[in-house]
Amino acid sequence: MNKKDLKREYLETKIPMGVYQIRNLTNDKVFIGSSLNLSGIFNRYKFALVAGNHPNKALQADWNELGADNFAFEILEELESRANLDDKTELAVLEDLWLEKLAPYGEQGYNERKLTREERLRITAANKNK
């Protein structure tokens, strides 16, 4: 294969996107997220956890205490890109469905509850009135 063919093949390669979880194997607490590039987010989060600077402090603390061998990076659901639909929006909806299903908050997980639509609207209205 020449360079042109290799470049075309690379550009045509589909990057898996979807919803994932980082699961603590000792207590089954999970962190749920979504990404347009699942392998990329796994690499990024593994690097951040090893370096000790993952943004989720509770997950980072457990990683530091228990070690990498006690965590699994798992794909919950992959999403196929569809014409006329925004992949980011579709992923956000899919992630919200998984968050609702697994409720990974408090003792069950590392996620923080997202604000509801009504809560976001109230905050926006309150900020406009200031």
N, C-alpha and C positions, 0 to 999 in steps of 0.2 A: 504494500500500500504506500502511496505517496503522501506527502504532507497535506495536500488539499483534501484527499479522501479521509485521512485521519481527523482533520479539523471538522469536516462535515459530519462524520460519524459521532464525534464528541458533541457537537452542537445538537444533534438529533437524539442523543441519549436522554431518556426521561429520568429526571431526578425524583425519587420517591418523596411524596409529601403526605402529611397526615397528622394524626394525634398519637402521642407517645406517653409513656410513663417511666419514671425512674422509681424502682421499687426497692425498698429496704427489705432484705430477705430475712432479717431477724425479727421484725415486728409487723411486716406487711404495710407499713406506711408508704404512701405513694405521692409523687409529684407529677401532676398531669400538665401537659403543654401541647402545643401544635407548632408545626414548622413547614415551610415550603421546601425544606431540605432536611430530611430526617437524619441522614448520615452526618451532615454538617453540624446539626444541633447536638447530636450525640458526642461528636468530637469536641465541640466547643465546651459543652458542659463537663465532660470528663477532664479536659484540660483545666477548666476553672476550679473544679473540685480538687484535683491533685495540687494545684497551685494555692489552694486555700482561699480563693476569692469568688466563690459562687454567690450570686446575689441573694439566694434564699439561705438565710443564716441558720435556720433549724436543720435544713438538709445538710449544709456544710458542717455543722456541729456533729451530726450523727455520722457523716462520712469520716470526719477526723477521728472520732471515737472508735468506730467499727471497722473502718478500712474498706478499700475498693471491692474486695471479694464478697462483701455482704450487700452489694447493690447490683440490680439488673436494669439494663436499659432495654425497654420493650416497646414495640410498635403495637398500638391498640387497634388502629384502623388507618389504612391508606386511602387517599383521596385521588381520584383520577381527574385531571383537568378537563373541563368541558367548555365548549365554545359558548360565548355570550354570558359567561358567569365569571365573577371575580373570585379567584382562588383564595385570596386572603379572607374575604367575607365568608366563603363556604367553609374554610378551615375554622374560623371563629365560631360559627354555628355548630360545627361538629365537635369542637372542643367543649363548648357549653353543654352539649348533650352528654358528653362523657363526664364532665364535672358534676352534672345533675345526677347521673347514674351512680357514680362512685363516691361522691361527696367527700373528697380528700381534704377535709378540714380538721383542725384540732388534733385529737388523738388518732384520727384515721389517715392523716396525710399532712403534706407540707404546703399545700396551696392556701391562699387567703381568699375569702369570699369576694366575688366581684360585686360591685354595686348593681342594683337592679336599675332598669330603665327609669322608673319613677324616682329613685334616689338621685340618679344623675341629673334628671330634669330639675328636681328641687335644688340641688347644689348650683346648677347653672342659673336658675331664677334668683337664688339668694345672692349670687355673685353680681348679677346685673343690677340688683337693687342697692348695692354698696356704693 
